[in-house]
Amino acid sequence: SRLGLKFITIALLASSVLPETHSSLLNLKSMVEAITGRNAILSFVGYGCYCGLGGHGLPMDEVDWCCHAHDCCYQKLFDLGCHTYVDHYDYTIENNADIICSELNQTECDKQTCECDKSVVLCLQKQKYNEQHRNYLNIYCQGPTPNCSIYEPPPEDSSLAPPTPP
């Protein structure tokens, strides 16, 4: 089952009730803005089929695929018992480009939430932003919803793996 809430949508709500030092969503918002130079809420909430509340159908473009991957990353952590939207983690940004998840993050959930957020931000930074996909009503999203397993590495013991040369 998918989480009904998506990464930056909650940041808007969280920013009004949670102090910045206690919310990974506010960390994510700050990370997005520092690395992409875009306002996280105005630019990415409601972008395409996966950036924002809900998500289904085929992602519309590469930015939307970044958001789909992030949703899957958070879902995996949620399934492990992490509270990805509210757990706090520490990070730094060096040279306005390099995101460093701190070694001081105490729990595995904090560490992995930081890594999920770092991945989506670096992904968003590389993609071409399409203004036509901003404020898109995802009720119009169509096609099959990609399974999160597409982001999993193939099993090492796979019988489908090519044989190793001698």
C-alpha positions in Angstrom: 0.0 0.0 0.0 1.3 3.4 -0.9 1.7 6.2 1.5 -1.0 8.8 0.8 1.4 11.6 1.6 4.3 12.6 -0.5 7.6 14.1 0.3 7.3 17.9 -0.1 3.5 18.2 0.2 3.9 17.5 3.9 6.7 20.0 4.2 4.1 22.8 3.8 2.1 21.5 6.7 5.1 20.5 8.8 6.7 23.9 8.4 3.8 25.5 10.3 3.8 23.0 13.2 7.3 21.5 13.5 10.5 23.4 14.4 13.1 23.0 11.7 15.4 21.0 13.9 12.8 18.2 14.2 11.7 17.4 10.7 13.3 15.6 7.9 10.8 17.2 5.6 12.2 20.6 6.4 15.6 19.2 5.8 14.5 18.0 2.4 12.9 21.4 1.6 16.2 23.1 2.5 18.2 20.6 0.5 16.1 21.0 -2.6 16.3 24.8 -2.5 20.1 24.9 -1.8 20.9 22.5 -4.6 18.3 23.2 -7.3 17.9 26.9 -6.6 14.1 26.4 -6.9 11.4 27.0 -4.2 10.7 23.4 -3.1 7.0 24.0 -2.5 6.1 26.2 -5.5 8.2 24.2 -7.9 7.8 20.6 -6.9 4.5 20.2 -5.0 2.0 19.0 -7.6 4.7 18.5 -10.3 3.7 15.6 -12.6 2.2 12.4 -11.2 4.5 11.8 -8.2 5.8 15.1 -6.8 3.2 15.9 -4.2 0.1 14.2 -2.8 -0.7 10.8 -4.1 0.8 9.2 -7.1 -0.2 6.8 -9.8 0.3 6.1 -13.5 3.5 6.5 -15.5 5.8 9.4 -14.4 5.6 12.2 -16.9 9.3 13.0 -17.3 12.6 12.6 -15.6 11.8 15.0 -12.7 8.6 12.9 -12.0 10.7 9.7 -12.1 13.0 11.3 -9.4 9.9 11.8 -7.2 8.6 8.2 -7.9 12.0 6.8 -6.8 11.9 9.0 -3.7 8.4 7.8 -2.9 9.6 4.2 -3.2 12.7 4.9 -1.0 10.4 6.4 1.7 8.0 3.5 1.4 10.8 1.0 1.9 11.9 2.8 5.1 8.3 3.2 6.3 7.9 -0.6 5.8 10.9 -1.0 8.1 9.3 1.1 10.8 10.9 4.4 10.1 9.1 7.7 10.4 10.6 9.4 7.4 8.5 12.5 7.5 9.3 13.6 11.0 12.6 11.9 11.9 15.4 14.5 12.0 18.8 13.9 10.5 21.9 16.1 10.2 23.6 16.9 6.9 25.9 19.6 5.4 26.2 21.0 1.9 29.8 21.6 0.8 30.7 23.9 -2.2 27.0 24.5 -2.9 26.9 21.0 -4.5 27.9 18.1 -2.3 25.4 16.8 0.2 27.0 15.0 3.1 24.8 12.9 5.4 26.4 13.3 8.8 28.1 10.4 10.6 26.4 11.8 13.7 23.0 10.6 12.6 22.1 8.2 15.4 19.6 5.8 14.0 19.7 3.7 10.8 16.3 5.4 9.9 17.9 8.8 10.2 20.8 7.8 8.0 18.7 6.2 5.3 16.2 9.0 5.3 19.0 11.4 4.6 20.3 9.1 1.8 16.8 9.0 0.2 16.5 12.8 0.3 20.1 13.3 -1.0 19.3 10.9 -3.9 16.1 12.8 -4.9 17.8 16.2 -4.7 20.7 15.1 -6.8 18.3 13.5 -9.3 16.2 16.7 -9.5 19.3 18.8 -10.0 20.3 16.8 -13.2 16.9 16.9 -14.9 15.2 19.5 -17.1 12.3 21.2 -15.3 9.2 21.4 -17.4 6.9 24.3 -16.4 4.0 22.5 -18.1 4.1 19.7 -15.5 3.9 22.1 -12.6 0.6 22.1 -10.7 -0.5 19.1 -12.8 -3.6 17.4 -11.4 -2.5 13.8 -10.9 -6.1 12.6 -11.4 -5.2 12.9 -15.1 -2.2 10.5 -14.7 -2.5 7.4 -16.8 -0.8 4.2 -17.6 0.5 1.5 -15.3 2.1 2.5 -12.0 5.7 1.4 -11.9 6.6 -1.1 -9.2 9.1 0.0 -6.7 11.1 -3.2 -7.3 12.6 -1.5 -10.4 14.9 0.3 -8.0 16.1 -2.9 -6.3 19.4 -4.4 -7.4 19.0 -7.8 -9.0 19.6 -10.8 -6.7 23.2 -12.1 -6.7 22.0 -15.7 -6.8 19.7 -15.1 -9.8 19.3 -18.0 -12.1 18.8 -15.4 -14.8 22.3 -14.0 -14.4 24.7 -14.7 -17.2 27.3 -17.4 -16.5 30.6 -16.2 -15.2 33.4 -16.8 -17.8 36.1 -19.3 -16.6 
